[in-house]
Amino acid sequence: MSEGHSPRIGPARLDTSVAHNARVWNYWIGGKDNYEVDQQVGEQVAGMFPVIREVARADREFLGRAVRYLAGERGVRQFLDIGTGLPTADNTHEIAQRIAPGSRIVYVDNDPIVLAHARSLLTSSPEGATDYVDADVHDPDAIVESASGTLDLTRPVAVMMLGVLNFVLDSGEAADIVRRLMAAVPSGSHLVLTHPTYDGDVGGEGNAAAMEFWNAHATPPITARGRTEIAAFLDGLEPVEPGLVPCSQWRADTAAAAPVPQFGAVAVKP
């Protein structure tokens, strides 16, 4: 996930002595691109908040459903995936280009281990394009400028921000980042969003303590938000049915999908 509080020139230094979100998340979903410190913190957080592994899987499955919906039903052919994290199976470009080989995808992250794995993201169908941008979510203008080399910003773009705004601790700044990104893309573009919550009705009561531990032992610092705060990020956009719901339940393959304390939504710019 994107991290840091100011734009940087070049990749950040890889620090394997402190757990980092991209690597811990990779550990939770069964990946191998992590270190002992990531595993230790991941186990501690999972012990405090056992649903976190379900959240990680649900978030990843939401990505797949959202990309299939946008590429298959809405005809979206451009994706700006901010805070992409470490590559796993069925990355955004793989899903989109299976449906529409001409799709163009730009991944954005600034974690050095993600940058080291960028080559595995940069495989594209001959008809399409895939690129990687080393940039910080706190600098949306730099993201847009860099992405414009691959994406045609006069045509609709899916701006994907899965588990990213929770690393922007100030809600006003987070909302401003969304506004600036969506202002840079035309009508018919979409925002794809997931965000952790502490709301009790979806099982988020334990998030506060788990995040307190995380912030003391790992990086970058993180926050959860309530449903109303997260919904505010969609201001000015038109949510696609079923709106803002636990990401496990957004257009789920089964009506019996259990909620997780991570909201998800897809919204279109009118």
C-alpha positions, 0 to 999 in steps of 0.5 A: 500500500502507499505510505509516507507523508510527503512525496519522495524522489526514487524508491524508499529504502527497504527496511526489513527490521520493521513490519510493513503493510504490503508485506504483512498483507501478503502474509495474511493472504498466503504469499511468500514475499514477507519477512520474519518481522512481518510474520510476527506482527501479522500473527500478533494482529491476527491474534487480537483481531482474528477476522483480519485474514478474512478481511484480506481475502475479502478485499482481494476478492472484491478487487476481482469482482470490481474489475470484472464488472468494470471491464465486462459490464461498463466497458472500462479499458483504463485502470489506475491502481493506487497502492497496489501492494505486492503482486499475487494471482489475478492482479488488476491487469490480468483480470482486465486484459482477459476480458479486454486485451487492449486494457491499459493499467498503471500501478502506483506504489512507493514501497521498495519491495513492491518496486523490486517486484514490479517486473512481474506486474509489467507483463501486458497483453500485446494489445494493451499496456501495463506500467508502474509508477513509484509515487505516494498517495499523498501526492495525487498530482504527481500520480496523475502526471505520471499516469498520463504517460500511459493512460488517456485521461480524456477517456474514462479511468477506473481509479482504484483505491483499495485499502489506501485511504486508511493510511491518510490519517487526516480525513480532510486530506483523504477526501481532498486526495479523492477529489483531486484524483477524480477531478483529473479524469472525465465523466464515466470514470469510476472510483473503486474503494475499500476501507476498514471500519470500527463499526460494530454492526459489521464486526469492527469493534476490535479494529481500534486495539489492533490498529493501536498495536500496529501503529506502535510496531509497524509502518505506515500508521493506519486508521479506521473510519465509520461508515459515514466518514467513508461514504463522504469519500464518494461525495459528487459520485454516483454509487453503483448498486449495492452502494457502500457495503462490506466488501465481502458482500459487494456483488458477491457470488453468494447471497450468504456472504458474511460481512467483514469490517472493511467497506467497499464501493464502486461509484461513477463520476457523472 
